[in-house]
Amino acid sequence: MTLARQRSQNLRPSELLIPTPAGLYCPLADIHIDPVRPVARALITHGHSDHARAGHGAVLATRETLAIMALRYGEGFAGERQEAVPGVVTRIGAVDFRFVPAGHVLGSAQIVVEAKGLRIVVSGDYKRERDPTCAGFEPVPCDIFITEATFGLPVFRHPPAHLEVAKLLESVRLFPERTHIVGAYSLGKAQRVMALIREAGFDRPIYVHGAMDKLTDFYISEGAQLGDIRKVIAAERKSLGGEIVICPPSAIQDLWARKFPDPVTAFASGWMRIRARARQRGVELPLIISDHADWDALQATIREVQAGEIWVTHGEAEALVHWCGTVGLKAKPLHLVGYGDEGEAEPAGEADNAVAG
């Protein structure tokens, strides 16, 4: 692998970014990235609650992420907030920061950190497959790439999402008397599944659990083509045979789900690649739809950014670090704590405390 960047570096990496108990910290700018506890100043990659927490003194994030945090935590989620315009440099102290689309959920961004000829890219969570509800991932050549590794094992090779949606719609066709209840995380996954269902030509109403109302309405206001979305009315559940209902993952196992006609339980997640996970959750129709890069996409991205060194955060760090060594790349795990190994931890009131894939 050849380096795309031949630059004189006057900084050691540890002078630009270091792991701390609160999360990644930039001492030259006195600011944290996705801190796991309240700090004075924070840069936030995206709105999932294991990355975006309330209580910081000041937050810099994309417009969409700031809006999502306000919806989830209330308008007072931080002392101050500042919008980061994608692609525009914000200088803090002696450091240039730039937000670049990550393709994970609406508003998600990688954060490019640069000073004195050294460039580090913090990926946040990301995926490489097309998503009709958010901007796609943009690779940035860098000296050090900090990547997630949620699905950093060879077993995780995800099929195209539109083929998994085709499985769902075929089941709806084969079992027109049964309600199809799809567990999907309320920020990003649920709206992506809705959009993919629409792209496949399904034009009947899609019903949603009340916990998804605010975020789904926000996606629609941002231009997501979700069609006719209706909130489930408790008294009407028995009349929804043949319909598609999308709900938080915990709800598919609740009494709430049993009130529908002979429900088919489905779950949209990269973890559905593991059959035991589907069985444990009582999932009849596993849908392998992930908002994270799979094993092949992680490798392809690392090659594409042409970094000389890779730092691996939450997930299967050791496996990805080992692979980097086999292709001649310097790599290390960061062992950051506080991030869900499977992605998003849902805030209280938005279903369970499980995490998303």
N, C-alpha and C positions, 0 to 999 in steps of 0.2 A: 504494500500500500504506500503510495506517495503522498506527501503532505501537500495540500493545496495552498497552504500559507507559509511563506518563507519570510518571517519577520524577526527582527531583533527584539528580544524580550528583556526588558529591564526590571521586570517584577518576577518574584517567585510566586507560583500559584497560591501558596498559603498566605501571601500578602493580599490577594484579591478576594478569595473565598475560602472560608474554613467551616467545617462542621462543628456545631456547638449543641448543647442540650436543647436550645430553643429552635434549632434548625440551621440552615446555611446562613453564614454571616459574612458581610463585606465590611471589613474594618476601615477601609479607606473612605467609605461613604456612611459608615455607621448605620447600616440597614440590614434587615433580614429578608430572606426569600422564603415564602410559605412557612412562617414560624408556627410552631406547634403550641406556643404559649403567648400571651399578650406581650408585645414589645412596643418600643417607642415609635419605630417606623418599619413598615413592611411592604414588600412587593409581593403580589399575589398572582399566581399563574392562572388559576381558574376557580370556579365557584363551589366545587365539591368540598364538603366540610372537613375532610382530613387535610386540606390545603388552605382553605379560607376560613379562618376563625374570627370570631368577634372579639372586641376589646382592645385592639391596637390603637396607639395614639394617632397614627396617620397611615393611610393605605394608598398605594399607587397600583392601579390595575386597569384593565380595559373597561370601557364604558359598560359593556354587557356584564362583566364580572361584578362591577360595583353595583349594578342594578340587581343582579341575582343575590348578592350578599344582603342588600336592603330588603328584598322579598323574604329571605330566609331568616334574617336576624333582627329586622327592624331598621328604621332609618338611622338610629343611633349606634350602628354596629362598630363605628370607629370615631375617634375624635375629629379627624379630618380625612377627606378623600380627594384624590387627584386622578384624573383620567389619563391613562397612557394610550396614546394614539399609535396603532400598529405601524411599525417601520420608522417612527420618529424618535430620535435620540433625546433622552432626558439625562442631563448631567447632574449628578449629585456628588458634591465634593470634587474629587479628581477622577471620578468614574463615569463612564457613559453607559447608560442602560437603554436597551431597545427591546420592545415586545414584538414577537413574530408569531404568526398563527401556528397552533400545535395540532389542530384537527381533532381534539378530544371531545369538547362540547362547545356550545355557543360561548364565544368570548375567550376561550382558552388560548394561552400563549406560552411560548418558550420565552425565556428572558436571556438576552445577550448582554454579558457583562464584560466591559473592555476598558483597559487602562494601560498606558505605556507599552503598547505593542502586544499585550497579552489579551487574548479573547477566550472567554469561557462561556459556553452555552448551557443553560439549565433547561432541560426539556420540559419539566413538569410531567404531567401525564399526556400521552400522545398516541395517535393511531395514524396509519398511512392509507387505509381504505377510504374511499369517497364517502362523505356524509352530507346528505342534502340540507342538513340543518345548521352547518357551521363551516367556517373557512378551513381549507385543507392545510395540512402540515407543509411548512416551507423549510427545507434544509438550509442550514447556515454553516459554511466552512468555519472551522475554529481550531484552536490549539488544544482545548480540553472540552470534551462533551460529557455532561452529566446526564445520564439516561436512567429512566425508570426501567424496571425489569419484572413487572407484574406477571407477564407470561413468558418469562425467560427460561423456558425448558423446551427441548425439541418436540415434546408431545403436543405442544400448543401451536398447531398450524390451523388457522381458522379458515373455514370456507367463505366464499363471497356471501355477504349478508343478504343479498337479494334472493339467493337460493334457499336460505333458511326461511325467509318470509314466504317464499313459494310453498314450502312445506306446511306452514301455518294455513295458508289459503286453501291448499288442497285438503287439509283436514276439515276446514270449514265447509268445503264443498261435499266431502264424503259424509259428514255428520251434521246435517242442517238442523237437527233438533237440539244439538248440544251447544251450550255457551262455551266459547273459548276464552279462558282467563289467562292473560299473559302477564307474568311478573316481570317488571322492568323498573329500573331505578328512576326516581322522579325527575332528576335533572340530567338531561341529555339522552339517555338510553330510551326512555319512554317516547320522547318526541321524535327521535330517529326512527324507531319502529313504526310510529304512526306515518311518518313521511314515506318510508319504504313501502308500507302497505298501500298508500295512495299511488305511488309510482307503479305498483304492480297492477293497478286498475280497479282496486276495490273502492267503490264509491258509496257504500252504505255508511250510516253513522258509526263512529267508533266511540265506545263508552269508556269513561275513565273514573277511577276512584277519586273521591273528593280531595284527597291529599295531593293530587296532581294538578288541581285547578289553576293555581296562581302561576306556576312555572310554565304550564302549557299555554295559558293565555299570553304570557310574556313572549314565548317563542313565536306565537302567531302574530303578535304586535311587531316582531322583528322580521316578519316576512316568511316564516316557515309555512309551507303549503301542507297543512294538516287536514283540510277539509272539514266536514261536519263532525265536531267533537261534542259529546254530550256527557254531562255528569250523571253517574248512576244514582237513581232515586231508589231508596230502599224498598219502597212498596212496589216498585216495578220490576224487581230482579227476576221474578218468576216468569216474566213475559219476554225475557231476552234470550230465549233459545235461538241458536244460529248466529248470534252476534259475537263480536269481538270486544272484550273488556280488558283494559290495561290497568294494572294496579301495582302498588309497591310489592316487592317480593314476599314480605311477611304475610300479606293479605291472602295469598293463594292457599295458605294453610289455616286461615282463620274461619270462624263460623260465618263471617261475612260472605265468603266464597261459596259456602254450601247452600246458600239460598237461591243459586242460579240453577237452571234446568240441566241436570246431568253434566256438570262442568268438565271440560278438558283442561287440565292444568298445564300451562307452558311457562317456561322461564327463559328469558333472553339474556345470555351471559356467556363470556368466553369460558367460564368454568364448566359449562355444559359439555365440553369436550371430554370431561371425566365422568364416565357413566355413574360411578358411585356417588358423585355429588347430586346428580339428578335423582337417583333412588332415595338418597337421604332426605331430600326435600319433597318427595312424593310427586315428582314432575313426570307427567305422562308424555309430554311433547317438549323435549329439550331443543332450544334454539341457540345455536352457537353464534351469537352476535356480540362482539366485543367492541368496547371503545378504547382499547389499548392495543399497542403494537404486539403482534405475535412473534414467535421465535424468528421466523424468516424476516419479518419487517424490522425487528431490532437489529439483526445483522446487516441488512441492506442500508439502514439509516446510519449505522456506525461507519460503514464503508463510504457512504455518500458525503458525510460531513468531513471526512478525511482528517480527523483529529489525531494527534500523536499520542494522546492519553485519554482514557475513558474512566470516569468515576460512575459507579453504579449505585443507585439508591434502592428504595424498597422493592420487594419482590424476590425473585430468584437470583440474587446478586452473584452468588458464587459460581453458578453455571455460566453466566454471561462473562464474568471475569475470566474463567477458564478458557472459554472460546476465544476471547480477545488474545490471550497468550498464545494460542495455537496459530493465530494469524500474524503474530509479531507485534501486537499492540500492548503497550503498557496499560495496565488497568488495576483498579482496586475497588473494593466495596466501601461505601461510606458508613454503613450501619446507622443511618439516621433513624430515630425512633419517632413514633407518633403518627406515622402514615399507615393507612390500611393496606395490608399486603394485597388485597384484591381491589383496591381503589377507593371508592367513596364510602364514607360512613355517613349514613343519613342523619340529619339533625332530628332532634326530638320533635314529634308531631308530624313527621313525614314518614311514618311507618317504623321499620325496625332499625336496629343499630348494626345490621349486617353491612357488608361492603360490596361494591359493585365491580363487575368485570365487563 
